[in-house]
Amino acid sequence: MQQTGKRSWAEPYKIKMVELLKMTTKQQRQKAIREAGYNTFLLKSEDVYIDLLTDSGTSAMSDRQWAGLMQGDEAYAGSKNFYNLEKSVQKHYGYKYMIPTHQGRGAENILSKVLIKEGDIVPGNMYFTTTRLHQELAGGTFVDVIIDEAHDPQNEHLFKGNVDLDKLKNVIAEYGAQRIPYVCVAVTVNLAGGQPVSMENMKQVRELTQQHGIKVMLDMTRIAENAYFIQQREKGYSVRSIKSLVKEICSYTDGATFSGKKDALVNIGGFLALNDEEYFNEASNLVVVYEGLHTYGGLAGRDMEAMAVGIEESVQDEHMKARVGQVLYLGEMLMKQHIPIVTPIGGHGIFLDAKRFLPHVRQDQFPAQALAAELYVDAGIRSMERGIVSAGRNARTRDHYYPKLELVRLTIPRRVYTQAHMDVIAESVVNVYEQRNKIKGLEMTYEPKYLRFFQARFGRI
Ligand code: F0G
């Protein structure tokens, strides 16, 4: 049927079960955030109205996935669900070998231990917290090779996740290919604001690294969202399916780590995928030490089944259009109200630019952390700091890293909230923006050694 004029679209699913939410008063929320040390990670979920802390493990599973849970084969070894997951990974991502892990960082640990030696350099398109830490714990040093545009929240580059080939060439020239076990390419780039990498860039990185015998390892945690942006924005790809784009992205790499808790619509799970048999054998051996036998890797059989089904659902065009469409809906509403956000709007959430939102708060007084706390108090909406607290300290000098991006992430879980929820979120952000001059910075009163953003505590200045 030929469509004329503009048509609305809606989610390609309907709701079968609901979870009731608790409503709280402002006084209750003020007390809750104080007790949580102004860290949204330390709030109790039951005190939250709309939970935008993360899109990780928070998606709604389909009836097919729930049916998959009932088909869990809980054998210690060789569960049939392992083989279903392996088949799904081979079919949709094209990798030869797959080792399940309890979640993404389990795979990062194994990959880092297998490939990185003391003194190695690991270039990547912006750091991710757990990924960089595992690289460092294995003796490596992360070097950022993302394009400069990624560090500018207002730059409108359509593929702000791209690797800067000149930066990568310089790193190779400076340290030598021998010291670079692999380049870590993430799609879409979480800390840049969910920004995609173009297919052209994937090909160029492949070409350049091949000349030097350097591997490419993919952090494919949100790969279907990246494929959607390629389909929508990159010349020549609008006729391609998400499915085929996802597989093509993987084809330019040698392996991948995957957190199934995002794209793959499950509450727990991940894997390490590899094409090289020797590395696979080594990784299968190591996974036994840290996760579990190589045919379950810390997961129950039912978890692997739900992930196998979720992967299939995640690469459907209709699904991705609704998923990213909801994020765009919220983002465009905020832009109309002149709220400073990272643009172009990314795949998994809206990132408020705390530097422009709270220009009167110095970065070492944690503006994004303070803003996240304030948003919670206003309407019970939980977000996450992605700025100086998340960036942590330089392992050598012990100084704070001062990232250019000081952001608050409003992350949208998949298939969970409605358009009306998006309206309520926008109203709350606008309300806080109108009172932004009253918001003060914070001081850190407790700082844990690793990944401090999860457990640090703060007090009001
Ligand atoms: N890579 C990326 C890009 C991620 O966003 C995450 C997790 C991981 C790896 C690690 O996976 O949590 O399964 O161990 N991101 C979550 C988030 C925590 O909220 O962005 P994991």
Residues whose N, C-alpha, C, O or C-beta is under 5 A from the ligand:
A	BS01	F0G	L53 T54 S56 Q103 G104 R105 F128 T130 N190 D219 T221 S259 K261
